Amino acid sequence: MSRPEITPDKIVPMLSTRFINVFDIQYEEGRHYYDASRRQRENLIALKDNASFQAMTADAATCFVIIRTPGDEDRLLLTYEYRYPTGQYLLSPPAGLMDPTDRDFADPLLETALREIKEETGISLKMQDRSDNLPKDRLFTVNPLVFSTPGMSDECNGLVCAIAHMKDLSSLTQSGAEGTEVFDGFELLTKQEARKVLLDGRDKHGNFYSAYTWMALMYFISGLYENPET
């Protein structure tokens, strides 16, 4: 399958800030395509060959956090996070950018997920033998990399699932929020409740939500996380 040849000389920086860059990809004479990216020019995904493309890591982790407490059915933990481009608190899964230091670990995506879950929910996952008689927690990759909106950005997230066993919900907190992060509480959904949110296309307040929330809802009600092979 042929495709336009994109070389460094065809990529022109249009905007450069601390958090986002915009590039003009001049893929043919007189034809332009714009890319809003967190990456620097030399690391743009458009420039990667097939091998580099298939081996790259995501920019961030999105976490499907499933809570198990004694005597209760499984619940999906979502947050209400203020999203500046929409001006609203949107129902969202915990998520965050991969730090450069995460790439020093054997699995950078899971390292990012561990940190973001702790910061945004207060949950410290325990994946070793425990002294509280609860099963070990689990953390695993659902999908190593999915693109958000590849028609306008090369930003990509890895999808991670965490199964947290907790005696109760008293340790849940959003006090670890950093920088621009602003939260307004949690939503813990049973499968029936998650199905309703999924079918309604809105949260309990009547507001829309992101595609990543849709992914979290679908993954939860599918029961795929219960597969012992994951």
PyRosetta script that sets phi, psi and omega in degrees:
from pyrosetta import init, pose_from_sequence

init()
pose = pose_from_sequence("MSRPEITPDKIVPMLSTRFINVFDIQYEEGRHYYDASRRQRENLIALKDNASFQAMTADAATCFVIIRTPGDEDRLLLTYEYRYPTGQYLLSPPAGLMDPTDRDFADPLLETALREIKEETGISLKMQDRSDNLPKDRLFTVNPLVFSTPGMSDECNGLVCAIAHMKDLSSLTQSGAEGTEVFDGFELLTKQEARKVLLDGRDKHGNFYSAYTWMALMYFISGLYENPET")
pose.set_psi(1, 120.3)
pose.set_omega(1, 179.9)
pose.set_phi(2, -76.7)
pose.set_psi(2, 154.6)
pose.set_omega(2, 178.6)
pose.set_phi(3, -150.8)
pose.set_psi(3, 158.5)
pose.set_omega(3, 178.1)
pose.set_phi(4, -59.2)
pose.set_psi(4, 139.7)
pose.set_omega(4, 178.1)
pose.set_phi(5, -87.3)
pose.set_psi(5, 118.7)
pose.set_omega(5, -179.2)
pose.set_phi(6, -110.3)
pose.set_psi(6, 120.0)
pose.set_omega(6, -179.2)
pose.set_phi(7, -121.2)
pose.set_psi(7, 160.4)
pose.set_omega(7, -176.9)
pose.set_phi(8, -53.7)
pose.set_psi(8, -35.2)
pose.set_omega(8, -177.9)
pose.set_phi(9, -69.6)
pose.set_psi(9, -13.7)
pose.set_omega(9, 179.2)
pose.set_phi(10, -93.7)
pose.set_psi(10, 1.9)
pose.set_omega(10, -178.8)
pose.set_phi(11, -111.7)
pose.set_psi(11, 117.5)
pose.set_omega(11, -175.7)
pose.set_phi(12, -112.6)
pose.set_psi(12, 121.6)
pose.set_omega(12, 176.8)
pose.set_phi(13, -64.5)
pose.set_psi(13, 134.1)
pose.set_omega(13, 179.0)
pose.set_phi(14, -112.4)
pose.set_psi(14, -32.5)
pose.set_omega(14, -178.7)
pose.set_phi(15, -150.7)
pose.set_psi(15, 134.9)
pose.set_omega(15, 178.8)
pose.set_phi(16, -134.6)
pose.set_psi(16, 118.9)
pose.set_omega(16, 176.7)
pose.set_phi(17, -132.1)
pose.set_psi(17, 179.4)
pose.set_omega(17, -177.9)
pose.set_phi(18, -65.1)
pose.set_psi(18, -33.8)
pose.set_omega(18, -171.2)
pose.set_phi(19, -111.2)
pose.set_psi(19, -19.1)
pose.set_omega(19, -176.9)
pose.set_phi(20, -149.3)
pose.set_psi(20, 146.2)
pose.set_omega(20, 176.4)
pose.set_phi(21, -127.9)
pose.set_psi(21, 148.9)
pose.set_omega(21, 176.5)
pose.set_phi(22, -122.6)
pose.set_psi(22, 130.4)
pose.set_omega(22, -178.5)
pose.set_phi(23, -123.1)
pose.set_psi(23, 145.2)
pose.set_omega(23, 173.4)
pose.set_phi(24, -97.8)
pose.set_psi(24, 110.8)
pose.set_omega(24, 177.9)
pose.set_phi(25, -91.4)
pose.set_psi(25, 104.0)
pose.set_omega(25, -177.4)
pose.set_phi(26, -90.3)
pose.set_psi(26, 81.6)
pose.set_omega(26, -169.5)
pose.set_phi(27, -77.3)
pose.set_psi(27, -17.8)
pose.set_omega(27, 172.8)
pose.set_phi(28, -147.1)
pose.set_psi(28, 164.0)
pose.set_omega(28, 179.4)
pose.set_phi(29, -57.6)
pose.set_psi(29, 120.7)
pose.set_omega(29, 177.4)
pose.set_phi(30, 77.2)
pose.set_psi(30, 4.9)
pose.set_omega(30, -179.4)
pose.set_phi(31, -118.5)
pose.set_psi(31, 137.0)
pose.set_omega(31, -171.5)
pose.set_phi(32, -131.8)
pose.set_psi(32, 143.9)
pose.set_omega(32, 174.7)
pose.set_phi(33, -138.4)
pose.set_psi(33, 133.1)
pose.set_omega(33, -173.0)
pose.set_phi(34, -104.0)
pose.set_psi(34, 140.0)
pose.set_omega(34, -176.3)
pose.set_phi(35, -127.8)
pose.set_psi(35, 117.0)
pose.set_omega(35, 172.9)
pose.set_phi(36, -92.5)
pose.set_psi(36, 121.1)
pose.set_omega(36, -170.0)
pose.set_phi(37, -140.2)
pose.set_psi(37, 149.2)
pose.set_omega(37, 170.5)
pose.set_phi(38, -82.1)
pose.set_psi(38, -12.3)
pose.set_omega(38, -174.0)
pose.set_phi(39, -86.4)
pose.set_psi(39, 157.9)
pose.set_omega(39, 172.3)
pose.set_phi(40, -80.4)
pose.set_psi(40, 162.5)
pose.set_omega(40, -173.4)
pose.set_phi(41, -55.1)
pose.set_psi(41, -42.8)
pose.set_omega(41, -175.4)
pose.set_phi(42, -70.0)
pose.set_psi(42, -14.7)
pose.set_omega(42, -178.0)
pose.set_phi(43, -112.3)
pose.set_psi(43, 14.4)
pose.set_omega(43, 179.4)
pose.set_phi(44, -62.6)
pose.set_psi(44, 142.4)
pose.set_omega(44, -177.8)
pose.set_phi(45, -67.3)
pose.set_psi(45, -29.9)
pose.set_omega(45, -179.2)
pose.set_phi(46, -59.8)
pose.set_psi(46, -21.4)
pose.set_omega(46, -177.2)
pose.set_phi(47, -93.2)
pose.set_psi(47, -5.5)
pose.set_omega(47, -174.2)
pose.set_phi(48, -79.9)
pose.set_psi(48, 141.7)
pose.set_omega(48, 171.8)
pose.set_phi(49, -79.0)
pose.set_psi(49, 175.4)
pose.set_omega(49, -174.3)
pose.set_phi(50, -58.6)
pose.set_psi(50, -42.8)
pose.set_omega(50, -178.1)
pose.set_phi(51, -64.2)
pose.set_psi(51, -44.7)
pose.set_omega(51, 179.7)
pose.set_phi(52, -67.5)
pose.set_psi(52, -38.5)
pose.set_omega(52, 178.4)
pose.set_phi(53, -60.1)
pose.set_psi(53, -45.5)
pose.set_omega(53, -175.7)
pose.set_phi(54, -75.7)
pose.set_psi(54, -16.0)
pose.set_omega(54, -177.7)
pose.set_phi(55, -103.0)
pose.set_psi(55, -3.4)
pose.set_omega(55, -173.4)
pose.set_phi(56, -74.4)
pose.set_psi(56, 160.3)
pose.set_omega(56, 176.2)
pose.set_phi(57, -101.9)
pose.set_psi(57, 159.1)
pose.set_omega(57, -178.2)
pose.set_phi(58, -72.9)
pose.set_psi(58, 164.8)
pose.set_omega(58, 176.4)
pose.set_phi(59, -79.5)
pose.set_psi(59, -25.3)
pose.set_omega(59, -171.9)
pose.set_phi(60, -155.1)
pose.set_psi(60, 169.8)
pose.set_omega(60, 175.6)
pose.set_phi(61, -118.1)
pose.set_psi(61, 134.6)
pose.set_omega(61, 170.4)
pose.set_phi(62, -111.6)
pose.set_psi(62, 130.4)
pose.set_omega(62, -167.8)
pose.set_phi(63, -114.3)
pose.set_psi(63, 123.8)
pose.set_omega(63, 172.6)
pose.set_phi(64, -92.3)
pose.set_psi(64, 101.8)
pose.set_omega(64, -174.0)
pose.set_phi(65, -100.3)
pose.set_psi(65, 118.4)
pose.set_omega(65, -178.3)
pose.set_phi(66, -113.2)
pose.set_psi(66, 125.0)
pose.set_omega(66, -174.6)
pose.set_phi(67, -100.9)
pose.set_psi(67, 134.2)
pose.set_omega(67, 173.1)
pose.set_phi(68, -123.1)
pose.set_psi(68, 119.4)
pose.set_omega(68, 174.5)
pose.set_phi(69, -121.0)
pose.set_psi(69, 148.1)
pose.set_omega(69, -175.7)
pose.set_phi(70, -54.5)
pose.set_psi(70, 130.4)
pose.set_omega(70, 176.1)
pose.set_phi(71, 82.2)
pose.set_psi(71, -2.0)
pose.set_omega(71, -178.1)
pose.set_phi(72, -114.2)
pose.set_psi(72, 156.1)
pose.set_omega(72, 173.3)
pose.set_phi(73, -77.5)
pose.set_psi(73, 161.5)
pose.set_omega(73, 179.9)
pose.set_phi(74, -58.1)
pose.set_psi(74, 144.5)
pose.set_omega(74, 177.3)
pose.set_phi(75, -133.9)
pose.set_psi(75, 143.7)
pose.set_omega(75, 176.6)
pose.set_phi(76, -91.5)
pose.set_psi(76, 127.1)
pose.set_omega(76, -179.2)
pose.set_phi(77, -95.1)
pose.set_psi(77, 117.9)
pose.set_omega(77, 175.0)
pose.set_phi(78, -122.5)
pose.set_psi(78, 162.1)
pose.set_omega(78, 180.0)
pose.set_phi(79, -121.4)
pose.set_psi(79, 160.6)
pose.set_omega(79, 168.2)
pose.set_phi(80, -102.1)
pose.set_psi(80, 107.2)
pose.set_omega(80, -178.1)
pose.set_phi(81, -114.8)
pose.set_psi(81, 135.7)
pose.set_omega(81, 179.1)
pose.set_phi(82, -71.8)
pose.set_psi(82, 125.4)
pose.set_omega(82, 179.7)
pose.set_phi(83, -112.1)
pose.set_psi(83, 111.5)
pose.set_omega(83, -171.0)
pose.set_phi(84, -59.1)
pose.set_psi(84, -41.3)
pose.set_omega(84, -179.6)
pose.set_phi(85, -64.4)
pose.set_psi(85, -23.5)
pose.set_omega(85, 179.1)
pose.set_phi(86, -100.3)
pose.set_psi(86, -18.2)
pose.set_omega(86, -178.2)
pose.set_phi(87, 69.9)
pose.set_psi(87, 24.0)
pose.set_omega(87, -175.4)
pose.set_phi(88, -139.3)
pose.set_psi(88, 156.1)
pose.set_omega(88, 166.6)
pose.set_phi(89, -80.1)
pose.set_psi(89, 120.6)
pose.set_omega(89, -178.4)
pose.set_phi(90, -110.9)
pose.set_psi(90, 141.4)
pose.set_omega(90, 175.8)
pose.set_phi(91, -65.3)
pose.set_psi(91, 122.0)
pose.set_omega(91, -168.4)
pose.set_phi(92, -144.2)
pose.set_psi(92, 148.4)
pose.set_omega(92, 168.4)
pose.set_phi(93, -78.4)
pose.set_psi(93, 152.6)
pose.set_omega(93, 174.1)
pose.set_phi(94, -57.5)
pose.set_psi(94, 140.0)
pose.set_omega(94, -176.9)
pose.set_phi(95, -161.7)
pose.set_psi(95, 160.6)
pose.set_omega(95, 176.7)
pose.set_phi(96, -175.4)
pose.set_psi(96, 162.8)
pose.set_omega(96, -178.4)
pose.set_phi(97, -72.5)
pose.set_psi(97, 149.4)
pose.set_omega(97, 174.9)
pose.set_phi(98, -76.8)
pose.set_psi(98, 126.0)
pose.set_omega(98, 176.2)
pose.set_phi(99, -79.1)
pose.set_psi(99, 151.7)
pose.set_omega(99, 177.3)
pose.set_phi(100, -54.9)
pose.set_psi(100, -35.8)
pose.set_omega(100, -178.5)
pose.set_phi(101, -69.6)
pose.set_psi(101, -22.8)
pose.set_omega(101, 178.0)
pose.set_phi(102, -62.5)
pose.set_psi(102, -28.1)
pose.set_omega(102, -176.0)
pose.set_phi(103, -72.8)
pose.set_psi(103, -8.4)
pose.set_omega(103, 177.2)
pose.set_phi(104, -83.4)
pose.set_psi(104, -9.2)
pose.set_omega(104, -177.8)
pose.set_phi(105, -92.2)
pose.set_psi(105, 163.1)
pose.set_omega(105, -178.2)
pose.set_phi(106, -60.4)
pose.set_psi(106, -37.0)
pose.set_omega(106, 177.9)
pose.set_phi(107, -129.7)
pose.set_psi(107, 90.8)
pose.set_omega(107, -176.4)
pose.set_phi(108, -58.1)
pose.set_psi(108, -36.6)
pose.set_omega(108, -177.7)
pose.set_phi(109, -64.5)
pose.set_psi(109, -45.6)
pose.set_omega(109, 179.8)
pose.set_phi(110, -67.9)
pose.set_psi(110, -33.4)
pose.set_omega(110, 177.1)
pose.set_phi(111, -64.3)
pose.set_psi(111, -42.5)
pose.set_omega(111, 176.4)
pose.set_phi(112, -61.3)
pose.set_psi(112, -44.6)
pose.set_omega(112, -178.9)
pose.set_phi(113, -61.5)
pose.set_psi(113, -43.8)
pose.set_omega(113, 178.6)
pose.set_phi(114, -55.7)
pose.set_psi(114, -46.4)
pose.set_omega(114, -177.7)
pose.set_phi(115, -67.9)
pose.set_psi(115, -45.3)
pose.set_omega(115, -176.5)
pose.set_phi(116, -67.0)
pose.set_psi(116, -38.6)
pose.set_omega(116, 177.5)
pose.set_phi(117, -62.6)
pose.set_psi(117, -43.2)
pose.set_omega(117, 177.9)
pose.set_phi(118, -62.0)
pose.set_psi(118, -47.3)
pose.set_omega(118, -176.7)
pose.set_phi(119, -65.5)
pose.set_psi(119, -41.3)
pose.set_omega(119, -170.6)
pose.set_phi(120, -95.1)
pose.set_psi(120, -14.2)
pose.set_omega(120, -179.3)
pose.set_phi(121, -128.5)
pose.set_psi(121, -17.7)
pose.set_omega(121, -175.9)
pose.set_phi(122, 84.5)
pose.set_psi(122, 0.4)
pose.set_omega(122, -176.9)
pose.set_phi(123, -84.6)
pose.set_psi(123, 122.7)
pose.set_omega(123, 171.7)
pose.set_phi(124, -100.8)
pose.set_psi(124, 108.1)
pose.set_omega(124, -176.9)
pose.set_phi(125, -67.1)
pose.set_psi(125, 137.9)
pose.set_omega(125, -178.5)
pose.set_phi(126, -118.1)
pose.set_psi(126, 101.9)
pose.set_omega(126, -174.5)
pose.set_phi(127, -107.3)
pose.set_psi(127, 10.7)
pose.set_omega(127, 174.1)
pose.set_phi(128, -110.5)
pose.set_psi(128, 179.2)
pose.set_omega(128, 176.5)
pose.set_phi(129, -55.5)
pose.set_psi(129, 138.5)
pose.set_omega(129, -174.0)
pose.set_phi(130, -113.5)
pose.set_psi(130, 153.4)
pose.set_omega(130, 178.9)
pose.set_phi(131, -97.5)
pose.set_psi(131, -1.4)
pose.set_omega(131, -176.7)
pose.set_phi(132, -101.0)
pose.set_psi(132, 12.2)
pose.set_omega(132, 177.4)
pose.set_phi(133, 66.0)
pose.set_psi(133, 15.8)
pose.set_omega(133, 174.6)
pose.set_phi(134, -98.0)
pose.set_psi(134, 153.8)
pose.set_omega(134, 177.3)
pose.set_phi(135, -62.7)
pose.set_psi(135, 159.7)
pose.set_omega(135, 175.2)
pose.set_phi(136, -64.0)
pose.set_psi(136, 145.1)
pose.set_omega(136, 172.1)
pose.set_phi(137, -74.2)
pose.set_psi(137, 162.7)
pose.set_omega(137, 178.3)
pose.set_phi(138, -128.1)
pose.set_psi(138, 145.8)
pose.set_omega(138, 175.8)
pose.set_phi(139, -142.9)
pose.set_psi(139, 123.0)
pose.set_omega(139, -176.7)
pose.set_phi(140, -152.3)
pose.set_psi(140, 159.0)
pose.set_omega(140, -179.1)
pose.set_phi(141, -81.5)
pose.set_psi(141, 130.3)
pose.set_omega(141, 173.8)
pose.set_phi(142, -89.5)
pose.set_psi(142, -45.4)
pose.set_omega(142, 178.3)
pose.set_phi(143, -150.9)
pose.set_psi(143, 125.5)
pose.set_omega(143, -173.5)
pose.set_phi(144, -67.5)
pose.set_psi(144, -23.7)
pose.set_omega(144, -176.9)
pose.set_phi(145, -168.4)
pose.set_psi(145, 124.3)
pose.set_omega(145, 170.8)
pose.set_phi(146, -129.7)
pose.set_psi(146, 145.4)
pose.set_omega(146, 179.4)
pose.set_phi(147, -86.5)
pose.set_psi(147, 144.2)
pose.set_omega(147, -179.1)
pose.set_phi(148, -76.8)
pose.set_psi(148, -71.2)
pose.set_omega(148, 179.2)
pose.set_phi(149, -137.2)
pose.set_psi(149, 79.8)
pose.set_omega(149, -172.6)
pose.set_phi(150, -67.5)
pose.set_psi(150, -3.6)
pose.set_omega(150, 173.0)
pose.set_phi(151, -79.1)
pose.set_psi(151, -13.1)
pose.set_omega(151, -179.4)
pose.set_phi(152, -140.3)
pose.set_psi(152, -6.9)
pose.set_omega(152, -178.0)
pose.set_phi(153, -153.2)
pose.set_psi(153, 150.8)
pose.set_omega(153, 173.9)
pose.set_phi(154, -98.1)
pose.set_psi(154, 11.7)
pose.set_omega(154, 179.7)
pose.set_phi(155, -62.4)
pose.set_psi(155, 142.0)
pose.set_omega(155, -177.1)
pose.set_phi(156, -146.0)
pose.set_psi(156, 147.2)
pose.set_omega(156, -180.0)
pose.set_phi(157, -121.4)
pose.set_psi(157, 145.6)
pose.set_omega(157, 166.9)
pose.set_phi(158, -92.8)
pose.set_psi(158, 143.8)
pose.set_omega(158, -179.1)
pose.set_phi(159, -102.4)
pose.set_psi(159, 127.7)
pose.set_omega(159, -175.6)
pose.set_phi(160, -128.0)
pose.set_psi(160, 142.9)
pose.set_omega(160, 175.1)
pose.set_phi(161, -112.7)
pose.set_psi(161, 134.6)
pose.set_omega(161, 174.0)
pose.set_phi(162, -121.6)
pose.set_psi(162, 130.7)
pose.set_omega(162, 173.6)
pose.set_phi(163, -112.5)
pose.set_psi(163, 110.9)
pose.set_omega(163, -174.1)
pose.set_phi(164, -108.8)
pose.set_psi(164, 123.7)
pose.set_omega(164, 176.3)
pose.set_phi(165, -94.9)
pose.set_psi(165, 122.4)
pose.set_omega(165, -175.1)
pose.set_phi(166, -133.8)
pose.set_psi(166, 143.3)
pose.set_omega(166, 177.0)
pose.set_phi(167, -68.8)
pose.set_psi(167, -37.1)
pose.set_omega(167, 177.1)
pose.set_phi(168, -157.4)
pose.set_psi(168, -173.9)
pose.set_omega(168, -175.1)
pose.set_phi(169, -103.3)
pose.set_psi(169, 13.9)
pose.set_omega(169, -173.7)
pose.set_phi(170, -67.0)
pose.set_psi(170, -21.3)
pose.set_omega(170, -177.6)
pose.set_phi(171, -87.2)
pose.set_psi(171, -4.8)
pose.set_omega(171, 179.8)
pose.set_phi(172, -67.2)
pose.set_psi(172, 130.3)
pose.set_omega(172, 179.9)
pose.set_phi(173, -154.9)
pose.set_psi(173, 152.7)
pose.set_omega(173, 175.2)
pose.set_phi(174, -115.0)
pose.set_psi(174, 20.8)
pose.set_omega(174, -177.5)
pose.set_phi(175, -72.0)
pose.set_psi(175, -12.6)
pose.set_omega(175, -179.9)
pose.set_phi(176, -85.4)
pose.set_psi(176, 7.1)
pose.set_omega(176, -179.6)
pose.set_phi(177, -57.9)
pose.set_psi(177, 140.0)
pose.set_omega(177, -177.2)
pose.set_phi(178, -127.1)
pose.set_psi(178, 153.5)
pose.set_omega(178, 173.7)
pose.set_phi(179, 60.1)
pose.set_psi(179, -124.4)
pose.set_omega(179, -176.3)
pose.set_phi(180, -83.6)
pose.set_psi(180, -0.4)
pose.set_omega(180, -175.5)
pose.set_phi(181, -69.2)
pose.set_psi(181, 129.3)
pose.set_omega(181, 175.9)
pose.set_phi(182, -135.5)
pose.set_psi(182, 125.8)
pose.set_omega(182, -176.9)
pose.set_phi(183, -119.9)
pose.set_psi(183, 159.1)
pose.set_omega(183, 179.0)
pose.set_phi(184, -141.2)
pose.set_psi(184, 53.0)
pose.set_omega(184, 172.5)
pose.set_phi(185, 97.7)
pose.set_psi(185, 176.3)
pose.set_omega(185, -177.1)
pose.set_phi(186, -112.5)
pose.set_psi(186, 162.4)
pose.set_omega(186, 168.4)
pose.set_phi(187, -130.9)
pose.set_psi(187, 123.7)
pose.set_omega(187, 176.8)
pose.set_phi(188, -113.3)
pose.set_psi(188, 114.7)
pose.set_omega(188, -171.0)
pose.set_phi(189, -111.3)
pose.set_psi(189, 131.6)
pose.set_omega(189, 167.4)
pose.set_phi(190, -73.3)
pose.set_psi(190, 171.9)
pose.set_omega(190, 179.3)
pose.set_phi(191, -62.3)
pose.set_psi(191, -37.5)
pose.set_omega(191, 178.5)
pose.set_phi(192, -65.8)
pose.set_psi(192, -42.4)
pose.set_omega(192, 179.3)
pose.set_phi(193, -67.9)
pose.set_psi(193, -39.2)
pose.set_omega(193, 178.4)
pose.set_phi(194, -64.3)
pose.set_psi(194, -39.4)
pose.set_omega(194, 178.1)
pose.set_phi(195, -61.2)
pose.set_psi(195, -40.4)
pose.set_omega(195, 178.8)
pose.set_phi(196, -63.7)
pose.set_psi(196, -45.4)
pose.set_omega(196, 178.6)
pose.set_phi(197, -61.2)
pose.set_psi(197, -39.2)
pose.set_omega(197, 179.6)
pose.set_phi(198, -64.1)
pose.set_psi(198, -47.3)
pose.set_omega(198, -177.4)
pose.set_phi(199, -71.6)
pose.set_psi(199, -33.8)
pose.set_omega(199, 179.4)
pose.set_phi(200, -71.4)
pose.set_psi(200, -31.0)
pose.set_omega(200, -174.2)
pose.set_phi(201, 73.1)
pose.set_psi(201, 13.1)
pose.set_omega(201, -179.5)
pose.set_phi(202, -144.5)
pose.set_psi(202, 157.2)
pose.set_omega(202, 175.1)
pose.set_phi(203, -83.3)
pose.set_psi(203, -174.1)
pose.set_omega(203, -176.6)
pose.set_phi(204, -67.0)
pose.set_psi(204, -17.0)
pose.set_omega(204, 177.4)
pose.set_phi(205, -90.0)
pose.set_psi(205, -2.1)
pose.set_omega(205, -178.8)
pose.set_phi(206, 88.2)
pose.set_psi(206, 10.2)
pose.set_omega(206, -177.7)
pose.set_phi(207, -95.9)
pose.set_psi(207, 152.3)
pose.set_omega(207, 176.0)
pose.set_phi(208, -74.0)
pose.set_psi(208, 169.6)
pose.set_omega(208, 179.7)
pose.set_phi(209, -142.0)
pose.set_psi(209, 175.9)
pose.set_omega(209, -173.2)
pose.set_phi(210, -82.0)
pose.set_psi(210, 166.0)
pose.set_omega(210, 177.3)
pose.set_phi(211, -63.5)
pose.set_psi(211, -30.8)
pose.set_omega(211, 179.7)
pose.set_phi(212, -70.2)
pose.set_psi(212, -31.5)
pose.set_omega(212, 173.6)
pose.set_phi(213, -65.8)
pose.set_psi(213, -41.1)
pose.set_omega(213, 176.6)
pose.set_phi(214, -59.4)
pose.set_psi(214, -42.8)
pose.set_omega(214, 177.8)
pose.set_phi(215, -60.8)
pose.set_psi(215, -45.5)
pose.set_omega(215, -179.5)
pose.set_phi(216, -61.2)
pose.set_psi(216, -43.9)
pose.set_omega(216, 179.3)
pose.set_phi(217, -62.4)
pose.set_psi(217, -45.8)
pose.set_omega(217, -178.8)
pose.set_phi(218, -63.8)
pose.set_psi(218, -44.5)
pose.set_omega(218, -178.7)
pose.set_phi(219, -63.3)
pose.set_psi(219, -40.8)
pose.set_omega(219, -178.4)
pose.set_phi(220, -65.3)
pose.set_psi(220, -51.6)
pose.set_omega(220, -175.6)
pose.set_phi(221, -71.8)
pose.set_psi(221, -19.0)
pose.set_omega(221, 178.1)
pose.set_phi(222, -70.2)
pose.set_psi(222, -25.6)
pose.set_omega(222, -177.9)
pose.set_phi(223, 77.2)
pose.set_psi(223, 10.5)
pose.set_omega(223, -178.9)
pose.set_phi(224, -60.8)
pose.set_psi(224, -29.2)
pose.set_omega(224, -178.5)
pose.set_phi(225, -66.4)
pose.set_psi(225, -17.2)
pose.set_omega(225, -179.5)
pose.set_phi(226, -80.4)
pose.set_psi(226, -8.0)
pose.set_omega(226, -179.3)
pose.set_phi(227, -68.3)
pose.set_psi(227, 119.0)
pose.set_omega(227, -176.8)
pose.set_phi(228, -65.5)
pose.set_psi(228, -13.2)
pose.set_omega(228, -179.7)
pose.set_phi(229, -80.4)
pose.set_psi(229, -14.8)
pose.set_omega(229, -180.0)
pose.set_phi(230, -80.3)
pose.dump_pdb("model.pdb")
